[in-house]
């Protein structure tokens, strides 16, 4: 299921993103280099963008954000999905959702 980010998901989202970045991708990055994660509303939702979560079995398993740029342009950010969750059904439903948007 795809849901819009709400502050009640902050802790779970941060854990998800850091786990994927550090453990799956092997990146040396922490929360201190990603201050946007502490203020999703300010960085994404209040400026014409949005932040969505993929939820599976009641847990946050993925994320994708759209940040508004100048001149009607936008950029995708934080497009992450847990490796163990990547199965055909979830990925297909997620991709279909984005095509419909």
Buried (B, 14 or more C-beta within 10 A) or exposed (E): EBEEBEEEBBEBBBEBBBBBBEEEEEEEEEEEEBEBBEEBEEBBBEEEBBBBBBBBEEEBBBBBBBBBEEEEEEEEBBEBBBEEBEEEEBBEEBEEBEEEE
